Structure formats: C-alpha cells, structure tokens
Amino acid sequence: MRHLFSRTAASFLLSALFGCAQAHVVLTEPKAIADSYYKATLRVGHGCNGSSTHSLVVQVPLGFQGAKPQPKAGWTIATRKAKLTTPYNSHGKTVTDDVVEVRWTAASHEAALPDDQFDEFAFMGRLPDRVGPMWIKILQTCESGQNDWSEIPSNGISTRGLKWPAALLDVQPAPEHEHHH
C-alpha cells in the first residue's frame, strides 16, 4: 500500500509540474552553447482563454544571427529585418541587416491551433559568443484575445510571479577540451 501511495503521489507531482510547464510558451531545449548554431523550438501548450491560436510573432533576441524559420504546414511565414549593431562577438561591433521578427499565421481557420492541443514552432540561427540568459518574447494571437509572453524578471532568471514570462534560453560556455600529452 505504501508503494502505491508513493507512485500515485509521484505521478500527481509530475503531472502537476508538467502542467505548469505547459502554462507558458517554452523552449523544448532551454540550454545551448555560445557561438554555435541553435534550433529554437517553441512549444505552445494552449490558446487564449479557450480559443484557438491563429498567429505567433517571435521577437528574435539581439545577438541571435541569421534566424531562419521552419515551415509549418497550413501556416504562412513572414520575417522582418532591421539594421543591427551587434557588440556581442569577439571580433568587435558589426552592422548587419538581420531578421528581428518571425511571424507564423494560420492560413485558414482549420489550420489554427486549437486550445486543447499543443504544437511547436521553430527557427534556427547562430548564437552570440556571450554567455548568459537570452529572452525570447512571443505574442500569441488567438481567435479571441492575445497572450503577450514578454515579461522579463528585473534581476536574475526566475520567472516565478510573472504572469506572461518570455521564453528563457540559457547560453552556456563551450565545454573545456582536455589535452593529454
């Protein structure tokens, strides 16, 4: 009986944690190596107060270079570029004309993401050689309403207490290679 309770309690705890993780738009891989190529896959776990998701607008973080969105059947893609000065690499400041926004829009009502289903939207590019948190802001527009996932904590990386947190990518240093002589 004791083992049954433990398994039931553990199952409940895991489903509660999983349910909380699905409450926001999150990255499926929240950690990446600096100065490497990275595929940012955003998991959308619900719509807006019960209505279907019709578009997702992602603000590509400063320093994320050459963003290319992944096509999605039934959805159209648009990107917006801007001239950027990026001081994030070891080669000094560079001025580039780079993607700063990616927009997926359902091509029809039938292609929209129902509130009771989840899906993933992805883009890839090169990360800066600077380590630390990188926040990805997302505007989710639904048949009725919006979710503006753009809140960033004033200090640190904890999103506890934020109602609409941006997705967090933890950019980490490359592992040290051991040399044996």
Buried (B, 14 or more C-beta within 10 A) or exposed (E): EEEEEEEEEEEEEEEEEEEEEBEBBBBEEEEBBBBEEBBBBBBBBBBBEEBBBBBBBBBBBBBBBEBEBBEBEEBEBEBEEEEBEBEBBEEEEEEEEBBBBBBBBBEEEEBBBBBEEEBEBBBBBBBBBBBEBBBBBBBBBBBEEBBBBBBBBEEEEEBEEBEBBBBBBBBBEEEEEEEEE
